[in-house]
């Protein structure tokens, strides 16, 4: 679908420039000069309209118009149209003089007419290209929302098919908790953390956005439970900011990275060589960063590192594309026997 939208956009621009070329040729045609000379000069004028068309549609529309800075948007469009008119008039005039020996810089009336005409042409191109971009963005947004809705429905159906009765599950965990002797605090604590994790997934993750503190609490519980199966002496570190503030992100975005690292961590005989570092931080400009580093056995087939069970990194990438288009990055890097995954999300408006 995105490729189809791109082809449509390119086709619209090609059609616009073809129409513009023949319109200019008809309007300023000089019967005393050869067709080829005038056609080359007109193509130069048409080609130079591509620059303001690109700047207005790809830069000014998202930067000013979509942020409701209408005054700056109109002012920038006028400035670009005027500047491009000057450049186009001078270069096309020089080229036409070199080809035909005729000057377009003679006579104030003629110069003013051509300059005004080129300025109007630039304004029309800018307005049309901006309108095309707005329409394409709107169509792309509607398509994206439709995909998100379909994805949400699909996930909900899958969740309902796999869901165990939560009341039954919590009752069983509660029973197990009280069956464990009070002296065995570690086992009780593990059951309690597991119960909190299930409650988070079943009840709190039903919204599109969730507070970062809840997401981090879930990750802490997940790491604590996973640590139980790790060999004593494993170098496992979870670094969280003291005060990360309050903001909302889509739920369960961090889990696939952490889950993947636990799944593929190395199993060297010396436990201290098995390392797993999780660093979660908040940077300036409303950017949330998750860095997960783990050692792995480099002698094994490492292609499976790109995917994990459950959501998996591929599914995570799909969710990020739908939920944070153009506002995220997910990088994966291998260095020796170390695998590093870094997720950055621009969560602000």
Secondary structure, 3 states (H helix, E strand, C coil): CHHHHHHHHHHHHHHHHHHHHHHHHHHCCCCCCCHHHHHHHHHHHHHHHHHHHHHHHHHHHHHHHCCCCHHHHHHHHHHHHHHHHHHHHHHHHHHHHHHHCCCCCCCHHHHHHHHHHHHHHHHHHHHHHHHHHHHHHHHHHHHHHHHHHHHHHHHHHHHHHHCCCHHHHHHHHHHHHHHCCCCCHHHHHHHHHHHHHHHHHHHHHHCCCEEHHHHHHHHHHHHHHHHCCCCCCCEEEEEECCCCCCCEECCCCCHHHHHHHHHHCCCCCCHHHCEEEEEEEEECCCEEEEEEEEECCCCCCHHHHHCCCCCHHHHHHHHHHHHCCCCEEEEEEEECCEEEEEEEEECCC
